[in-house]
Amino acid sequence: MSADNAVDAGQAAEIPRRGLRRIDLRRLGRAALLGPGTRDRLPGAIEHLIKVHRARHPHAGSEAIETLRRAYVLAESSHRGQMRKSGEPYITHPLAVTLILAELGAETTTLTASLLHDTVEDTEVTLDQVHAEFGAEVTHLVDGVTKLEKVDYGAAAEPETFRKMLVATGSDVRVMAIKLADRLHNVRTLGVMRPDKQARIARVTRDVLIPLAERLGVQALKTELEDRVFAILHPGEYARTRAMMAANAERPDLLAAIAEDLRKVLREADITAEVAIRPRHAVSVHRLLLKRGGAELESGDFGRLLVLVGEAADCYAVLGELHTCFTPVIAEFKDFIAAPKFNLYQSLHTAVADAQGRIAEVLVRTRQMHRVAETGVIALGHPHAAAEHLRPSGGAEARTAGATAAHSGDVQTSAAEAWGKVDLSRPGWLARLLEWQRDAPDPDIFWTALRDDLAQDREITVFTADGADASGTVRLPAGASCVDAAYAVHGEDGHRCIGVRVNGRLAPLSTRLQDGDSLQLLLDDAATSRPGADWLDHAATPAARIAISRWLTLHPAPADDEQPAALPALRPAKEASGPRPELPVAVTDLPGATVRLARCCTPVPPDAVTGFVIRGGTVTVHRAECPSTARMAAAGRRPVPVGWRDGTPAGGYRATVLAEALSRPRLLADLTEAIAAEGVGIVSAAVEPPQELRVRHTYTVELPDPRALAGLMRAMRAVPGVYDVYRSRPAVTTRRG
């Protein structure tokens, strides 16, 4: 049995749940050859399509049906004589693709474009003709699909093709929905192709199209694509998984017993709800098996309970009954109603154990949430009008999503309001892909970045005063760092980011952001600012990685960058050829005593000072707050009165100043230039190794006047990246008793 037939057989029992009924292509082909019929009688080939469309859209009138009929007539006449490799008339392909979309609830415009999606590419039909017959909107969708061109599925062809797909779908995700349905039908009929070609198509489907279906929220397409790709790429594991599922079907249904108990609980609580068993598909079972380390799965592991209610408030009421009447598995609880997924998915997830200790996973959602969970953007119809479609006049569905208040349990946000805030024609993840794909001229770089981005299955939102939108919010994939945020907010100017505050505190650029973090990006205005090579280690998004890589390629770092060799060009203080005499700037009342300034705290006028006599009768002068003064007083030494001498000493005043900054190229050069600009000489400088992208510089300087110290510290603080400048603070040492 081929992989294609194996999946057909294995999924027979699951298809009704997904609503993607299979049709007999041979029967459809015979009907297609009979011609378009008459105006009074629909062609037999699309009777089923019309029936499904009316079932999903009861208000679809005669005008919609006439539009579909005319689209079929044009498609059938244009493709007449063309055959698929499987032997069926080619018209069976656009019909099958359109039926998939109809089963998912696509509106008339999408179905019309789907029927015509290959006409401009493969027949004599032109876009002008489509526009004249069906208008601008259908033409826009057909043109978007046509731009994808035919694919030979070679190693270099696929990246460039899907790059074009992103550009083509940039203004309307319905183009991508048609492409996904097109791929599903092609994967269903892969059995007529060579095994190597099947594998190539399956890999691309796995790496790109399945994640795209996830991003669009079209779970019904995603699950079937996953199973079919699984069967092609891993036939042995697929067969074993299907065998496990078949064996479980012969065992007593644990979930059925728990479902009946739950129905009873909800009836007693006077909650109107539908409780159903939702079987896992093959890939889901396989993933669970891997998660359990190959341990045998229990009967309840092969499915989950699905509870459908009318209002979001009822979801939380059901949750309360579940956690009261059963034993909750707290670690399994997730609230995707209060915090929807990036693809608009909303549901409560939990797991409970009954009195016998049998565990069942439970999903709780409204019927509207269920529709969106299964069919995603397809269920929302025209993306620009979707928010209006989801904003009923009142009642149950007007409150289909939201968080509960902390104590009252009131629903605060409706799904319509939540969805209304999202640009459904260009979701955040798609907008990001469209931005960075323009910056990746190499198809292989694009392909790698595309797969990496699509592998992210969750988005986070961070807040910043200079955010990517008017609300100050920036949406990033989970696992993004501050480096990613810098490029998401500032684009190419992300190169100038030298630091960041996360939730008000300085943090390394490598910090991984969490949902809800507040962000302040610190930029350097200097033209010499540039990204560090280690930024690639912290960047998770393609936009950041592509921008950093391109910059580093165009601007290779100079050798020995930021080495102290640059100092001689500045104004270091000149040392005398012999021993430097002590600076006669402080005096004491002790006759004949030599006065020396302490090196630990380097006091300068007008610091408050105190003195202590050390060996040889020398008096050392310390700043009053110097920890050494407290230590010597505790040791029994008596302080000696000292003061400052009037006048400026010939040698100037020495002080030790420390600067803490965010590590970046040219920081040492910029700080020493700032010091020199104040007319201050540098006696010595030391730079500690960076710790988490922070660095500390220590400078001993010679001041022409003690009053110059305050100006010097202000100038050093003004250097980009410097966040603190202070006088030396000697470490406190303790003596063990």
C-alpha positions, 0 to 999 in steps of 0.5 A: 500500500502506498503512503498516500493510500495508507493515509487515506485508509488511516484517516477515514474515521477522522475526516468527518471531524475535520470537515474535509470530506474526500470526493471521487476524482474519477466521478468528478472527472466524468462529470467535468467532461459532460460540459458546463450544463445550462443556466437553469441546471448546475453542472454535476461537477460542482453540485457538491461544491454549491451544496457545501458552500450553502451549508457553510453560508446559508445566506449565499444568494443566487448571485453568489451561485451564479458567480461560482457557475461562471467561474466554473464555466471559464475554468472548465473550458480553459482547461479542457483537454488538459490532463493530470499525471493521475489521468483525471481531467485537469479541471478536477484539480481546481475543483478539488482545491475549491471544495477543500476551501468550501468545506473550511467555510471560505466565502464566495470570492475566495472560492471563485479565485480558487476555481480560476487559480491556474487559468492565467498560468496554464491557459490562454485566459488573461488577468484582464479577462478575469477582471472584466468577468469577476472584478478587481478582488478576484483578479487580485487573488488570482494574480497573487496565486499566479505569481507563485509560478510552476515549481520543479521542486529542485533544491534552489527552486523551492526557496525562491518560489516561496519567497515569491509567495510571501511577496504575492501574499503580502497584501492578502492572506487568502492567497496563501490559503488557496496555496495551502489547499492547492498543496494539500490536494497535490500531496493527496495525489503524490502516489503517481510521482517518483519516491524521490520527488515525493520526498522533496515535496514532503520536506518542503511541505514539512518545513514551510507550508505546515508551519504557515498553516499553523500561523494562519490557524488552519488546523484542519489543513495542518493536521492532514498535511502533517500525517501525509508528510509523516507517512512519506518521510517516515513510513515505518514510524507512521505504520507503527503509530497507526497500528498503536491507534488501531489497537487502542480502538479495540480497548474500552473507551476511557474517554467515553466514560469520563465524557459521560461523567462530565456531561452529568456534572455540567447538567447538574450545574445547569451549563449548556454544553456539548461534550465530544471526544476529539481523537488525536491524529497520527503525528500528535500521537507520535509526538506524545509517544516521543515526549513520554520517552517511548513509554506505553500510552494509556487509552486516554492519551489517544484523544482529548475531550472537547467542550463547546459552549455559547459564551466565554463566561461559560468557558470559565464556568465549565473550568470551575466545575472541572476543577471542583468535581475532578482532580485538576493537573495544574501544570497542564492548565493554559488560558488561551482565551485571555491570551490568544495565540498569534494565530487567533487561537482561543481555548482553555486547556486543562487536564483532570483525573477522575475518581479512579485516577484516569487522566483526560485532557480537556479543551473548553471553547465557544463554538465561534472559537472552535470555528476559528481554531479549525479554519483560522483566517479562512473562517474570517472571510475577507481579512479587512472586514473580518473584525466586522463579521466578528462583531455581532449585535449582542448576545453570546458571541459578542463576548466570545473571548476575554480574561476573567476579572481577578475576583469577579470572573467577569469577561473583560474583552470580547473576541471581536475586540481582540481580533479587531486589533489585529491586521488580519490581512497582514499578521505580525509574523507575516509582516516581519517575513515580508520586511526581512525577505527583501534584505536576503538576496541569497535564496539559501539565506532566505530559506534557512531564515524562513524555516527558523522563523516558522519554527517559532510557534509562539509570539510575545509582546513587549512594550516600548516608548518608541515601539513598532506601532502607535500603541508602543507594542512590539511583537516578536517570536518567543525566545527573541532577545534585546538585539532582536527588539532593537532591529524590530523597532529601529530597523537598520538603526538597530546597529546603534543600540549600545544598551537596554533597560528591561522593566526599568533595569539595565540588562545585557543585550543578550537578555531573552525577553518575556511576554509583557516586558517593558523595554527602553533601547539606548542608542548611540548617535555616533556615526561609528556605532556598529554591531558586535560580532557576538550579536549573532549569538544573541539574535533569534529573528531573521531580520536581526541576523540578516542585518548584522551579517550584512553589516559585518561583511561590509565593515570588517572590524579593524585589527586590535580595535579598542587597544590602549595604543590609541592613548599616546595621541591624546594628552596623558600626564607627563611623569618627571624623570625622577621620583615625583614629589608628594603634592603639597596640597594638604597641611596638618598641625603636627610640627615637621610631619610629612603630609601625603594623600591616600592613594586608596581614595585620592582626595582633592579639594574641597573633599572633607578629609581626615588624617592618620599618622602611619609609620615614620610619622607621615600623615596620610589624608583620606576622604571622610567617607573612605572605609580605611578611616573607619578601619583605622579608627577601629584599630585604635588609631587617633585621627589627626586634623588636616586641611587644604592649603590655599593655592594650586600646587605646581603639579596639579591634583590627582583623582581616581574616577571610575566609569561603568558603561555598556561594552561597545567598540571605541568606548575606551577611545571615546572616554579618553577623548572626553577626558582630554577635551576637559584639559585633564591629563591621564596618569593611568587607565585600567579596563576590566574584562566585560561582564554580561556586556558591561565594562568598568574603566578606572582612570587616575587623572591629574586635574589643573584645578579641583573644580575641574573634577565635576565638569570632567565627570559630567563629560564622561557621563555624556559619552554614549553607553556610559551609565555611571561615573563616580569617584573611587570607593575603596573596598571594605576589608574585614579582619577575622577574629 
